[in-house]
Amino acid sequence: MNGTSDNQANNSLTDKELLNQFKIIEKLPEQDKNVVKIFLDAFITKGKLKQLAFQAT
């Protein structure tokens, strides 16, 4: 609750390059942000599926 969202993000994300990329993405038009979110979701899902497949073997 204390501090700005930038301060909270700086404290939460340790990868400064990723944090800077998120800041740039935040300024994009809503449609472009949605595309980025779709790609992130797909990448995260792919990682989870790989992990599940590895656990099943």
N, C-alpha and C positions, 0 to 999 in steps of 0.2 A: 504494500500500500504506500510505502514511503518512496520518494524519488520519482523521477520521470520513467517512462517506458524505456527510453534509451539506457538509463542507468540500470534498470532491471535486466534488460537484454545483455548489457555489457557484463553483468554479474553472472548471468545464466550461460551464455555462450562463451566458450573458451577459444573457439576458432575465430580470430578477428577477421580473417578474409571472408568467412561465411557470414559473419555479422554485417560486414560492409556490403556484401552482395544482397542480403535481405533488405538493407536500408535502401539500396538502389531499386530493388523490386517493388518496395512499398510505394515508390513514386510513379510506377508505371500505371497506365490506364487499367481499369478493372478487368477488362477482357484479357489483357496480357498477363495480369496477376493470376487469373484463373487458369491459364495455360501452364504457368509455372507450377501452380498447385497440383494440376493433373500429372505433370511429369514427376514431381516429388512423391505423390501418392503411388504412382506406378513403380518408381524406384524402391520405395519403402516396401511395397507389397512383394516385389521381386526378391528382396532380401529376406523377407519373412518366409516366402515359399522355399527359398534355397535352404534356409535354416531348418524348416520342417522336413524337407527331403533328406537333409543330412542326418537328422535325428532318426528318421525312419529306417536308415540303413544300418 
